[in-house]
């Protein structure tokens, strides 16, 4: 997953960007906290951001007062509960932006199209456009699943360091959804190597027998995201895969560009 690399030395000055410096710094600190797993100490934030401790303390005190950060008993700081509502709203909006691109996937592939995010240790589906076939796949928007048994999970974890993937799998466990589900970390890491090599991920009857899913990550997404198509294994064959994957990859690039332009300023 991409991590924040901004710092006070390489960030644009507030006057040049038209922003407010204290806001820029506060959001930068929140992103650094997220990159660190959601809980950090002031000294860690100072070391990574380059900001002096008094400045960080003042910003964190304000974020705590607003409910976006909370101070733990051990005096470290953690992301606060008010961020949950913002994140849920942003996820819904991201799904809304994605729907026209998913609709195009349905038109060009004939199969149900999905968008999913990595939320903590789980995959959450944020958008879907169903196939027009009478026999089609359906995944409820908002549904959460474990990453090891899904194509979108493989696509989202393919470029995460192996030690982080192992740590995630140790937290979630690897229960078998079907007899074809990958249930060992070594086998899953080998599958991720295949994803990196091929440029796409496959769920081959691993979440549900009779269903195949093809997935790719959305490059440079503001949060780790993937899109996929799913359909009966009898339709999503190896031959169909050769036709579908280039469409998936192209739509992912176009969606990435649209998300980037939606955040630009004039």
C-alpha positions in Angstrom: 0.0 0.0 0.0 1.3 3.4 -0.8 2.5 5.4 2.2 2.8 9.1 2.7 6.2 10.5 1.8 5.4 14.1 2.3 7.5 16.2 4.7 8.0 19.8 5.6 11.0 19.8 3.4 9.4 18.6 0.2 5.8 19.9 0.7 4.8 23.0 -1.1 4.7 26.1 1.1 1.1 27.1 2.1 1.4 30.4 0.3 2.4 28.8 -3.0 -0.3 26.2 -2.9 -3.1 28.5 -1.7 -3.6 26.4 1.3 -3.6 27.0 5.1 -0.3 25.7 6.5 -1.8 24.4 9.8 -4.5 22.5 7.9 -1.9 21.0 5.6 0.2 20.0 8.5 -2.7 18.5 10.5 -3.8 16.3 7.6 -0.2 15.3 6.9 0.0 14.1 10.5 -3.2 12.1 10.2 -1.9 10.4 7.1 1.4 9.6 8.8 -0.6 8.1 11.7 -2.6 5.9 9.3 0.6 4.8 7.6 2.0 3.9 11.0 -1.0 1.6 11.8 -3.1 4.3 13.5 -1.1 4.8 16.7 2.1 6.8 17.2 4.1 8.8 19.7 4.9 12.5 19.3 8.6 11.8 18.8 7.8 9.4 15.9 5.7 12.1 14.2 8.4 14.6 14.7 11.1 12.3 13.2 9.0 11.4 10.2 7.5 14.9 9.5 10.4 17.1 10.4 8.1 19.3 12.5 9.3 20.5 15.9 7.7 18.8 18.9 5.9 22.0 20.2 4.2 22.4 16.8 3.1 18.7 16.7 1.8 18.9 20.2 -0.3 22.0 19.4 -1.8 20.4 16.3 -2.5 17.1 18.1 -4.2 18.9 21.0 -6.5 20.5 18.4 -7.2 17.2 16.7 -7.9 15.6 20.1 -10.4 18.4 21.0 -12.2 17.8 17.7 -12.4 14.0 18.2 -10.2 13.1 15.2 -7.4 11.9 17.4 -7.5 10.4 20.9 -4.7 10.2 23.5 -4.1 6.7 24.9 -3.4 5.8 28.5 0.2 5.2 27.4 0.3 8.9 26.2 0.6 7.8 22.5 -1.9 9.1 20.0 -4.4 7.1 18.0 -6.8 8.0 15.2 -10.2 9.0 16.6 -13.8 7.8 16.1 -14.9 10.9 14.3 -12.8 9.8 11.3 -15.0 6.7 10.9 -17.9 8.8 9.7 -15.7 10.7 7.2 -14.2 7.5 5.9 -17.6 5.8 5.4 -18.9 8.8 3.6 -15.8 9.0 1.4 -16.1 5.3 0.6 -19.7 5.7 -0.5 -18.7 8.7 -2.7 -15.8 6.7 -4.2 -18.2 4.0 -5.1 -20.5 6.6 -6.8 -17.6 7.9 -8.8 -16.7 4.4 -9.9 -20.2 3.3 -11.1 -19.9 4.6 -14.7 -16.6 2.7 -15.0 -18.1 -0.4 -13.6 -21.0 0.0 -16.0 -18.6 0.1 -18.9 -17.0 -3.1 -17.6 -20.4 -4.8 -17.6 -21.1 -3.6 -21.2 -17.7 -4.9 -22.5 -17.4 -8.1 -20.5 -21.0 -9.1 -19.9 -20.2 -9.9 -16.2 -20.9 -8.3 -12.9 -18.4 -5.6 -12.0 -17.3 -4.7 -8.5 -15.1 -2.1 -6.6 -13.5 -3.0 -3.3 -11.3 -1.3 -0.8 -8.8 -2.6 1.8 -10.2 -1.4 5.1 -7.9 -2.5 7.9 -7.5 -6.3 7.5 -10.7 -6.8 5.5 -12.0 -6.2 2.0 -15.1 -4.1 1.8 -17.2 -3.9 -1.4 -18.2 -0.2 -2.1 -19.8 -0.5 -5.5 -21.3 -3.0 -7.9 -23.0 -3.0 -11.3 -24.8 -6.3 -12.0 -24.5 -8.4 -15.2 -27.4 -8.4 -17.6 -27.4 -12.2 -17.7 -30.1 -14.0 -15.9 -27.4 -16.1 -14.2 -25.2 -13.5 -12.5 -23.1 -12.9 -9.4 -24.3 -10.6 -6.6 -22.2 -9.2 -3.8 -23.9 -6.8 -1.4 -22.4 -3.4 -1.2 -20.9 -3.0 2.2 -20.1 -6.7 2.5 -16.8 -7.5 4.2 -14.7 -10.5 3.5 -11.2 -11.7 4.3 -8.6 -11.0 1.5 -7.0 -14.4 1.1 -10.1 -15.9 -0.6 -10.8 -13.1 -3.1 -9.4 -11.8 -6.3 -9.7 -8.2 -5.1 -7.9 -9.2 -2.0 -5.0 -10.6 -4.0 -4.9 -7.6 -6.2 -4.8 -5.2 -3.2 -2.1 -7.2 -1.3 0.1 -8.0 -4.3 2.5 -5.1 -3.7 2.4 -5.1 0.1 5.6 -6.3 1.8 5.6 -10.0 2.5 6.1 -9.5 6.3 3.0 -7.2 6.4 1.0 -9.7 4.5 2.0 -12.5 6.9 1.1 -10.3 9.8 -2.3 -9.6 8.4 -2.9 -13.3 7.7 -1.9 -14.1 11.3 -4.5 -11.7 12.6 -7.3 -12.8 10.3 -6.6 -16.5 10.0 -7.1 -18.2 6.7 -10.4 -20.1 7.0 -11.5 -22.1 4.0 -14.6 -20.8 2.2 -14.4 -23.7 -0.3 -12.0 -26.7 -0.9 -10.1 -24.5 -3.3 -9.4 -21.6 -0.8 -5.7 -20.9 -0.2 -5.2 -21.6 3.5 -1.4 -21.2 4.1 0.7 -18.0 4.1 3.4 -19.5 1.9 0.9 -20.5 -0.8 -0.8 -17.1 -0.6 2.5 -15.3 -1.0 3.2 -17.5 -4.1 -0.2 -16.5 -5.5 0.8 -12.8 -5.0 3.9 -13.4 -7.0 1.8 -14.7 -9.8 -0.4 -11.6 -9.6 2.6 -9.3 -9.9 3.9 -11.3 -12.8 0.6 -11.5 -14.7 -0.8 -8.0 -13.8 -4.1 -9.3 -12.5 -5.5 -11.6 -9.8 -7.8 -14.6 -10.1 -10.3 -16.1 -7.6 -10.9 -19.5 -9.1 -13.7 -21.1 -7.1 -12.0 -19.9 -3.9 -14.8 -17.8 -2.4 -17.7 -19.7 -3.9 -17.7 -22.9 -6.0 -18.8 -22.3 -9.6 -17.6 -18.6 -9.5 -14.5 -17.1 -11.0 -13.4 -13.5 -10.5 -10.7 -11.4 -12.2 -9.3 -8.4 -10.5 -6.8 -5.5 -10.8 -5.8 -2.8 -8.5 -6.6 0.9 -9.3 -3.2 2.5 -9.7 -2.4 5.6 -7.5 -5.8 5.4 -5.8 -6.1 7.7 -2.8 -6.9 4.6 -0.8 -6.1 1.0 -1.8 -8.8 0.0 -4.2 -9.4 -2.7 -6.8 -12.0 -3.5 -9.5 -13.1 -6.9 -10.6 -15.6 -8.8 -12.7 -17.2 -12.0 -11.4 -19.3 -14.6 -13.2 -20.0 -18.3 -13.6 -16.8 -20.4 -14.1 -18.4 -21.7 -17.3 -18.4 -18.1 -18.8 -15.3 -16.7 -17.2 -13.0 -19.2 -18.9 -9.3 -19.0 -19.7 -10.2 -17.8 -23.2 -12.6 -15.2 -21.8 -9.8 -14.1 -19.4 -7.6 -13.1 -22.3 -10.3 -10.8 -23.5 -11.4 -9.4 -20.2 -8.1 -8.6 -18.5 -7.0 -5.8 -20.9 -10.5 -4.2 -20.4 -10.1 -4.4 -16.7 -6.6 -2.9 -16.8 -7.7 0.0 -19.1 -10.7 0.8 -17.0 -8.6 0.8 -13.8 -6.2 3.3 -15.4 -9.1 5.6 -16.5 -10.7 5.4 -13.1 -7.4 6.3 -11.5 -7.1 9.3 -13.8 -10.7 10.4 -12.9 -10.0 10.1 -9.2 -6.8 12.2 -9.6 -8.6 14.9 -11.6 -11.5 15.0 -9.1 -9.0 16.1 -6.4 -7.3 18.8 -8.5 -7.8 22.5 -7.9 -8.3 25.3 -10.3 
